[in-house]
Amino acid sequence: MESIVADKKPLENNFVKTNIYEDAPLKLSFDETLADMEKKVVDSLSFMKKVVSTCVNPAESNAMWKVYKKWFNFCHP
């Protein structure tokens, strides 16, 4: 698995420049099986956990993780 490298910048800059929502590997289609969908969800959460850990401090990591989980729950009820 390739490692993810990101510059440590303030949350708002890191969030905008990395296009996190577009980069996350969560693109589902109707012809996928439930197992395929489940794997993509797990991959997406793993991706976000790696990206979130590149934030400058734990408070930013926590804020970013909460934003992602809120977006994820909104888009995938």
Secondary structure by P-SEA (a helix, b strand, c coil): cbbbbbccccaaaaaaaacccccccccccccccaaaaaaaaaaaaaaaaaaaaacccaaaaaaaaaaaaaaaaaacc
